[in-house]
Amino acid sequence: MIHLHVTAADLTRVRFAAAPLTETVASLRTLSAGRRGAHLHRPWIDRFVERAGRLRERDLDLLRALVRPEGYLPDFLLPPPGRRSATFADALVQVGDADPETVAGELAHLATHRVAQRGPGREARRALLQSLVDRPDAGIGPVTEALGAYHRVAVAPDWPRIDALLHDDIAYRLDVLADGGADRMLNNLHPSVTFSDQTLRIVKYYDGHADCGGRGLLLVPCAFAWPDVLVRTAHPEPPSVSYSPRGLGRLWAEHPERAGSALVGVLGQTRAALLAQLDLPMSTSQAATQMALSAPTLSVHLQALRAAGLLTSRRAGRQVLYARTDLGDRLLGAAGA
């Protein structure tokens, strides 16, 4: 179990962020054979298999050498986002700027973890890892290139939907914080996380203690973290805890039959499909990407559905998120019945 000791000052500096690089790194574990909970992401895995031919095998081998199926993850791969909605490009710059000595130490520590890795290429991955340990200054470039290539193929096509789930979770946690304070919010993060006596306890395979020490605490919802919780405690950044977002089971749900229901005759094809699409709150740009329409065109449809009481909107940072109302849920359910 990891014990994160917090002070009153840390609790005043708790913040949330969505982290596309954290999702990218965690998704590599989801791809591992025998990964617990992988069935939740089966639609994504199937799509990745179709796209995998666009990736160089050596890039995947390099990433698999760094990201084991379980156990230790090097901290330099999970830099804390500087703001609530950081970009993947920003995070990749942080990885590229990591101190080579720190990277070397983390990779050497990783090499001591003898986690079984199945399948062909196991020895090649071990050799790759050792080469990075020996020359970390020369290895950062290939690592960032491999991460970028993998992200473009594996995560970027689905990022609008993932991002919508993450921001929906953040909005929910902030509501819990407003209603019940930090104690209630922290105890509601994940079944493996508890908070009492100014200590956040996370169930893991080893025992450890870390002090937030006034650095604050960063909470990062991460769809691909399931069923685990990822913890980063390296100085000087604030400790971070990446947990599974609420409503994860909705992430890959699709309802193609709803768009062709009797509701089309009332709302039209686009608005009926849009209403069905919003199982997760989305911004105009996110929904436009999902439906392959321009943002201005989709905005007109969103406003019409909102005026009819079928959608509601709320601001989340710089974005305005749209979600179905209870009336929208009932209408969609009745039309699809």
N, C-alpha and C positions, 0 to 999 in steps of 0.2 A: 504494500500500500504506500502511495506517495502522500506525504503530509505537507501541504502548502500553508505556511503560517502567515497570516495577514494581520495588519495593524489597522487602526481606525483610518489612518491616512490612505492605506491601500483601498479601503472600501469607498473612499471618496473619489478614487481614480479608476474604478471599474468601468470598462468600456467594451463595446461589441464591435466586431468587424467581420465582413465576408472576405474570404481569402482564396482566390482562384488557384494560387500555387499550392496551398494546403490541400485543396480538392484534387489537384493533379497528382500530387505525391501519394495521397491516400488511395486514389483510384488504382495505383499500381499494386497495392496490396489486395484490392478487391479482385484483381485479375489472377491472383495466385491460386493455384490448384488447392482445393479443399478449404478455401477461405470461408470462415463461419459467416453466415448471413449474406453470402454472395447471391442467394436466390432473390433477394430484394432488388438487386441491380441486374437481374438476368436480361431484361430488354436492352439495357445499355451494353452489357457484355456481348450480346449477339450483334449489336450494331458495330461495336469495336472490331469484332472478328472480321466483319465485312470490309472495314476500312484499314485493317492492319497492314495490308499489302503496300500502303503508301509509306510505311516506316522502314528505315534501315534496321536490319537485325542487330547490328552492332550498337545502335542507339538503345534498343530495348535491353540488350545484354548489359550495357553500362548502367542503365537505370535499375535493373533488377539486382545488380551487384550492390547498389547503394540502398535500395529499399527492399528489405527482407520481408517474407510473408508475415512475420510477427517479431516482436521484440524491439530493440533499440533502433531509433531513427536519428541520424545526424541532425543536430540543431540547425546547421547552416542551410539545410533544405527547407526549413520552415521559418523564414524570417517574419517577424510580426508586422502586419500591415500598419502603415502610418496613419491611415484614416479608415473610416467605416466601409468605404467601397473602393478599395485599392484595385489597381489593374494587374493583370498577369505580367505585363511588361515591366511595371514598377518593381514587382517582386523578383523578377529575373535579374534586374540590375542589382538588387540587394544580394542575391546569391553570387553574382559575378564579383561584387566588391568585398566578399567575405575575406577575412584575414587568412592567408595561407597556413600560418602556424596553427591557428584554431582549427581550420579544416583538417590539417594533418593529424592533430590530436583526436578529433572526432572520428576520422576514418580508421585510425589505429585502434581506437576503442571498439569500433564496429567489427573490425577484423577478429577481435578476441571472442565475439559472440558466435559460437558454433551452432547456428540455427540450421537445421536440415533444409536443403533446397532441392526440390524434386526436378526431375526431367533432365534432358540433355543440356549441355553447356554449363554445368555446375562448376567444373574446374576452370573453364574460361572466365566465368564471372569472378571466381576467387582471384585469378591472375589479374583481372582488370582492377579489382579493388586494391590489390597489393601495389599495382603500378601507380594508382592515385595516392596511396600512402607515401610512396617513395618520391613522387613529384607532384605535390598538391598544387603548386603554382602553375604547372603545365596542364593540370587536369580540370581546373575550373571551367575553362573555355569549352571543352567537349561536353562537360556536364550541363552547362546552360544551353548549349546547342541541342543536346538530346532532350532536355526538358521542354524546350520550345517546340521541337518537332513533334514530340509526343502529345503535348497539350493541343496543338492545332488539329491533330487527328482524333484524339480520344475525348477531350473535354470541351473544346471550344464550340463544336456544333450543338452541344446540349447545354451550354452555359446559361443562356437566357432562362431556361426552365429551372436549372439548379439555383441560379441567383435569386429567382423569385421565391423559391422555398426558403432560402437562407434569410432573406429580408423579412419574410412572413414570420419566421421564427424570432428574429430580433425584435420585431414589433410586439410579439406576444410576451417575450421576456421583459421588455420595458414596461408593459402593462402590469405584469406580475410585480415588478420592482416598485411601481407606483402604488399598487394596492397593498402589498405586504412587506415591502422593504427588502434589503439585501439578503437577509436570512432566508426568507421564503423563496426568493428567486434562485439563490445558489443551491438550495435543497431540492429544487425542482428541475435541475439541469439534465440529470441522467441517473439511471438506477445505480450506477457505480460511483456516484459522487454524493458526498454528504458534507454538511457544514455545521460545525458547532465549536464553541470555545475558541473562536477566532482561528480555526484551522479548517482548511478545505481538504478533505480526504478522498483520494481517488484509488479505487481498487486496481492494482496492477500485479505483475508477476514478481515484483521485488519490493523491498522496503526502502524508503528514502525520505529525507526531510529537506525542505528548502524554505527560505524566508523571502517573502515578497519585499520586505525591507523598505517600504515606502515607494517602490517602483510602480505600484498599482497592479491590476490584474486584467488581462485581455481574454475575453470569451469569444470563441470562434465557432459558430455552427458549421458543421462539415458533414455533408451527405455521405461521403465515402468512408468516414471514420467508423461507421457502424460495423460491428457492435462495440467497438472499443472507444476509449477516450485518449486522445493524444495530448501529452503534456510537454511543454518546453519551459525550462527554468534557467537557461543560460543568461549570464550577465552580458551587457548592462541593461538589456531590454527587459520590460516587465514580463513576468511569467505568463504563459498562455495555456488555455485549456480548450481543446477542440472536441466538441461533443456532437452527437447526432441530433439534427434539428427535428422539432415537432412536426408530425405529419409526413414523415419520410415515406410512408407507404403510398402516398399520393403522387410521388415524384414521376414515376413512369406510367401512371395510369392513362389510358387512352379510351375515348368513347366515340369512335367513329360513327356508330349507329345513331347517335343523338343528332348529329348534324344533318342527317337525312330524315329526321322524324317529321311529324306533322307540324312541328314548330316552325319549320322552314316556310310553310305557307303563310304564316302570320308575320314572322320577323324578317324573312328573306334568308338566303343561304349563308351570307357572310355573317350576319348578326347572330343567327342560330349557332353557327360554328364557333363564333367568338364567345358566346355565352357558355358553350360546352367546354371551350378551351380553358376558361378561367377557374379551373379547379384550384389553382394557386393564384394568389394576388400577383399581378404583373403590371409593369409600367407600359406606357404606350409603345416604346421601342422594343421591349421584350415581347409583347404580344404581336407586334408587327413582324418581328423575326420569326416567331412560331408559325404565323399564318402567311408569310411571304407576301406581305402587303406593305405599302409605304406608310410611314408613321402618320403623315397628315390625313391620309384616307382612313386609317384605322381610328384616328382620334375622333372623326365624325361619328363613326359607329359606336365608339365608347360613350360619347356624350349622349347619343340618342338612347342607349340602353340605361344609362344613368338617370336621364330625365324620366324614363318610364318606371324607375324604382327597381330595376333588375340588377343594377350594379351600384356599389358604393365606392368612394375614393377616399384616400387619406395620404398625407405626405409622409415620406420616409427619407430624411435627408434632403437630397436634391431631386428625388424622384416623387412622382405621384403614382401610387399603386391602386389598381382597380381590382375589385373582388365581387363575386356574386353576393347578393343579399339573400335573406331567407326566402323572399318572394321569387327571386331568380332560381334558387334551388328547387322550390316546389314546382315552378312552371316547367323547368327542365325535366324533373322527375316524372311529372304527370304526362308530358308529351312523349317521353321515352318509354313509358309503361306499355 
